[in-house]
């Protein structure tokens, strides 16, 4: 961006924010191609709606699941935890744990498509995950409040962003409820990418910190935007997760490891890359 003359502070913050949101790392670490894709891949076009129109339901994508269930119920297996996938005798063996009967079972199939994250895919196949596939840690924290107090900036919306702050801000977790008045108690979900060090070091450091550290960090930041908010907080649930997207560093898109991971196994096991 600097080389091409894009030096405005607000623009750099905006691009950095969305790279941290989408990949768990800022513009100093993320591939330029991945950064461009984040924006270029989001321009929707509909036949009967404006590009900014949002389609959602109170239960989120759970509604789509419910609507699809009648058509796939006979072919859907729930309560089954797969732990190994292998090629055997020209077929695919999927070993899984049945949580209802507390037993391990095997499904034998002609073909298998693994719609799983790379580190899960490689574990199921008994392979060592390639170092190219790294996931940044971040904290995802649900905060229950008696109500959401007034803010010092804009009015409350679904996605609330703090300019030039370390976190990504928070979303109102009940934004899909079809009510005229804000629900009480209110629940907001706060996001903080842990991208100061390499992912492994950040993860280890984060797991060593006491819950009180995270509570202090979260409330200190929220207090700057919502003065007095600590007085209306009823509960904070703190989770340290791996980001759902691969940390797309320079060279990742053309790396041989990515190409190899995309190859099917014996034309029986298919492995789409979930970036």
Wavefront OBJ file of the C-alpha trace (Angstrom):
o trace
v 0.000 0.000 0.000
v 2.826 2.392 0.804
v 4.511 1.606 -2.532
v 1.315 2.375 -4.436
v 0.763 5.622 -2.554
v -2.107 4.526 -0.293
v -0.874 6.191 2.873
v -3.998 7.745 4.459
v -4.106 6.759 8.136
v -7.822 5.954 8.080
v -7.489 3.743 5.000
v -4.542 1.815 6.429
v -6.448 1.252 9.666
v -9.522 0.103 7.722
v -7.601 -2.463 5.649
v -5.624 -3.636 8.693
v -8.847 -4.025 10.690
v -10.467 -6.254 8.104
v -7.352 -8.374 7.617
v -7.270 -8.981 11.368
v -10.987 -9.749 11.273
v -10.801 -12.056 8.248
v -7.432 -13.789 8.784
v -6.453 -13.106 12.385
v -3.397 -11.040 11.386
v -2.750 -7.490 10.221
v -1.516 -6.064 6.930
v 2.124 -6.501 7.956
v 1.633 -10.299 7.911
v -1.196 -10.980 5.444
v -0.614 -11.579 1.736
v -1.671 -8.661 -0.487
v -3.604 -11.102 -2.689
v -5.520 -12.416 0.328
v -6.223 -8.862 1.470
v -7.630 -7.907 -1.934
v -9.680 -11.112 -2.069
v -11.321 -10.230 1.248
v -12.944 -7.207 -0.387
v -13.205 -8.331 -4.029
v -14.992 -11.550 -3.063
v -17.746 -9.736 -1.164
v -19.443 -7.704 -3.901
v -22.861 -9.328 -4.040
v -25.249 -8.940 -6.949
v -28.889 -10.026 -6.783
v -31.653 -10.013 -9.379
v -34.224 -8.460 -7.056
v -32.289 -6.569 -4.363
v -29.633 -3.928 -3.842
v -26.055 -5.111 -3.257
v -26.145 -3.897 0.365
v -29.344 -5.807 1.228
v -28.959 -8.316 4.059
v -30.900 -11.577 4.339
v -31.066 -13.086 7.813
v -33.323 -14.840 10.315
v -33.659 -14.711 14.124
v -31.984 -18.136 14.391
v -29.312 -17.291 11.801
v -28.225 -20.054 9.431
v -29.963 -22.500 11.738
v -33.099 -21.713 9.724
v -31.450 -23.000 6.539
v -30.462 -26.177 8.360
v -34.045 -26.730 9.508
v -35.411 -26.176 6.001
v -32.933 -28.630 4.482
v -33.446 -31.320 7.110
v -36.669 -32.811 5.649
v -34.829 -33.498 2.394
v -31.740 -35.077 3.932
v -32.844 -36.578 7.251
v -32.436 -40.160 6.071
v -28.901 -39.445 4.849
v -27.750 -37.402 7.865
v -25.856 -39.024 10.737
v -25.595 -36.985 13.930
v -23.900 -37.792 17.230
v -20.960 -39.300 15.320
v -17.405 -38.084 15.910
v -15.094 -39.104 13.058
v -11.512 -39.761 14.158
v -9.924 -41.521 11.170
v -10.373 -41.560 7.378
v -8.368 -43.961 5.214
v -8.248 -45.640 1.824
v -8.656 -49.384 2.002
v -9.252 -51.888 -0.795
v -10.512 -49.261 -3.246
v -12.987 -47.812 -0.759
v -12.981 -45.141 1.954
v -13.160 -46.237 5.587
v -14.456 -43.634 8.028
v -14.039 -44.619 11.667
v -16.176 -42.723 14.146
v -17.322 -42.698 17.748
v -21.063 -43.073 18.330
v -21.921 -40.837 21.287
v -25.256 -42.591 21.884
v -23.935 -46.144 22.212
v -20.406 -45.256 23.436
v -18.914 -47.462 20.740
v -16.635 -46.996 17.746
v -18.017 -47.843 14.326
v -16.869 -47.877 10.720
v -18.609 -46.548 7.634
v -17.417 -47.838 4.261
v -18.063 -45.528 1.307
v -17.179 -45.266 -2.363
v -16.087 -41.649 -2.005
v -15.689 -39.016 0.700
v -15.520 -35.225 0.584
v -13.844 -33.710 3.647
v -15.307 -30.255 4.298
v -13.055 -29.674 7.314
v -10.358 -27.220 8.306
v -6.866 -28.233 7.237
v -5.512 -29.127 10.663
v -8.547 -31.366 11.248
v -8.278 -32.901 7.768
v -4.630 -33.827 8.246
v -5.296 -35.339 11.679
v -8.132 -37.459 10.269
v -5.846 -38.676 7.476
v -3.021 -39.411 9.926
v -0.722 -36.837 8.337
v 1.334 -34.040 9.862
v -0.213 -30.621 9.071
v 1.993 -28.548 6.759
v 3.531 -25.472 8.425
v 1.921 -23.362 5.687
v -1.462 -23.906 7.336
v -1.433 -21.821 10.495
v -4.386 -20.338 12.363
v -4.141 -17.271 14.568
v -5.657 -17.439 18.053
v -8.207 -14.909 19.222
v -10.555 -14.445 22.136
v -14.294 -14.560 21.531
v -16.081 -13.315 24.635
v -19.815 -13.244 25.357
v -20.737 -10.444 27.722
v -24.123 -10.315 29.434
v -25.294 -6.859 30.508
v -28.444 -5.657 32.223
v -28.627 -3.218 29.295
v -26.255 -1.611 26.814
v -25.412 1.898 28.072
v -25.059 4.946 25.859
v -21.866 5.210 23.834
v -19.521 8.138 23.250
v -19.644 7.715 19.469
v -22.294 6.385 17.107
v -25.549 4.791 18.192
v -25.509 1.035 18.841
v -25.702 -1.107 15.717
v -25.146 -4.778 14.942
v -21.367 -4.480 14.420
v -19.705 -1.912 16.679
v -16.108 -1.032 15.820
v -13.634 0.978 17.891
v -11.320 3.137 15.760
v -7.606 2.574 16.452
v -8.262 0.070 19.239
v -6.595 -3.356 19.610
v -9.872 -5.302 19.493
v -12.326 -5.715 16.627
v -15.112 -4.329 18.805
v -18.283 -6.302 19.422
v -21.507 -7.428 17.793
v -24.926 -7.417 19.406
v -25.582 -11.142 19.668
v -29.365 -10.639 19.698
v -29.493 -8.384 16.637
v -31.626 -10.865 14.685
v -34.498 -10.786 17.164
v -37.568 -9.163 15.617
v -38.358 -6.813 18.496
v -38.965 -3.075 18.646
v -37.145 -2.645 21.948
v -33.593 -3.834 22.766
v -33.700 -7.099 24.776
v -32.767 -7.071 28.446
v -30.510 -8.518 29.570
v -28.403 -7.851 26.502
v -25.605 -10.044 25.154
v -22.693 -8.741 23.094
v -19.828 -10.744 21.600
v -16.376 -9.147 21.786
v -13.486 -10.167 19.494
v -9.761 -9.685 20.064
v -7.200 -11.166 17.620
v -3.987 -12.279 19.353
v -1.521 -11.323 16.634
v 1.293 -9.601 18.502
v 3.566 -12.686 18.279
v 3.631 -15.760 16.061
v 0.469 -17.902 16.469
v 2.040 -20.638 18.617
v 3.654 -18.169 21.033
v 0.440 -16.114 21.264
v -1.638 -19.211 21.955
v 0.675 -20.457 24.699
v 0.847 -17.030 26.320
v -2.929 -16.554 26.179
v -3.631 -19.906 27.821
v -1.338 -19.042 30.728
v -3.196 -15.847 31.630
v -5.794 -15.824 34.385
v -9.452 -15.027 33.594
v -9.117 -11.842 35.649
v -6.566 -10.570 33.119
v -9.037 -10.894 30.259
v -11.889 -9.373 32.266
v -9.727 -6.342 33.055
v -8.584 -5.985 29.444
v -12.122 -6.228 28.058
v -13.771 -3.893 30.561
v -10.992 -1.301 30.274
v -11.554 -1.046 26.523
v -15.349 -1.067 26.707
v -15.243 1.607 29.399
v -13.648 4.055 26.912
v -16.632 3.711 24.595
v -19.395 3.068 27.150
v -18.510 4.963 30.349
v -19.799 3.048 33.373
v -20.377 -0.189 31.501
v -18.607 -2.247 34.167
v -21.502 -1.496 36.514
v -24.033 -3.255 34.257
v -21.952 -6.321 33.339
v -23.518 -9.460 34.803
v -21.293 -12.151 33.287
v -18.347 -12.594 30.913
v -17.653 -15.919 29.192
v -14.117 -15.996 27.768
v -13.039 -18.404 25.028
v -9.678 -18.652 23.282
v -10.212 -20.137 19.843
v -8.223 -20.677 16.696
v -9.414 -18.373 13.933
v -11.621 -20.117 11.369
v -9.543 -18.813 8.445
v -6.001 -19.818 7.535
v -3.429 -17.107 8.204
v -2.713 -16.244 4.549
v 0.855 -14.960 4.614
v 2.787 -13.892 1.456
v 3.397 -16.837 -0.857
v 0.656 -18.995 0.624
v -1.587 -18.945 -2.446
v 1.152 -20.340 -4.719
v 2.875 -22.653 -2.227
v 3.344 -26.253 -3.255
v 2.001 -27.354 0.159
v -1.343 -25.732 -0.579
v -1.505 -27.301 -4.041
v -0.617 -30.720 -2.635
v -3.200 -30.495 0.129
v -5.859 -29.885 -2.506
v -5.145 -33.115 -4.382
v -7.627 -35.955 -4.006
v -6.482 -39.227 -2.460
v -6.828 -42.037 -4.964
v -9.779 -40.249 -6.613
v -11.752 -41.356 -3.566
v -11.114 -38.719 -0.892
v -11.622 -35.133 -2.017
v -10.070 -32.253 -0.115
v -11.353 -28.755 -0.900
v -9.218 -26.068 0.712
v -11.220 -24.102 3.271
v -9.199 -20.905 3.568
l 1 2 3 4 5 6 7 8 9 10 11 12 13 14 15 16 17 18 19 20 21 22 23 24 25 26 27 28 29 30 31 32 33 34 35 36 37 38 39 40 41 42 43 44 45 46 47 48 49 50 51 52 53 54 55 56 57 58 59 60 61 62 63 64 65 66 67 68 69 70 71 72 73 74 75 76 77 78 79 80 81 82 83 84 85 86 87 88 89 90 91 92 93 94 95 96 97 98 99 100 101 102 103 104 105 106 107 108 109 110 111 112 113 114 115 116 117 118 119 120 121 122 123 124 125 126 127 128 129 130 131 132 133 134 135 136 137 138 139 140 141 142 143 144 145 146 147 148 149 150 151 152 153 154 155 156 157 158 159 160 161 162 163 164 165 166 167 168 169 170 171 172 173 174 175 176 177 178 179 180 181 182 183 184 185 186 187 188 189 190 191 192 193 194 195 196 197 198 199 200 201 202 203 204 205 206 207 208 209 210 211 212 213 214 215 216 217 218 219 220 221 222 223 224 225 226 227 228 229 230 231 232 233 234 235 236 237 238 239 240 241 242 243 244 245 246 247 248 249 250 251 252 253 254 255 256 257 258 259 260 261 262 263 264 265 266 267 268 269 270 271 272 273 274 275
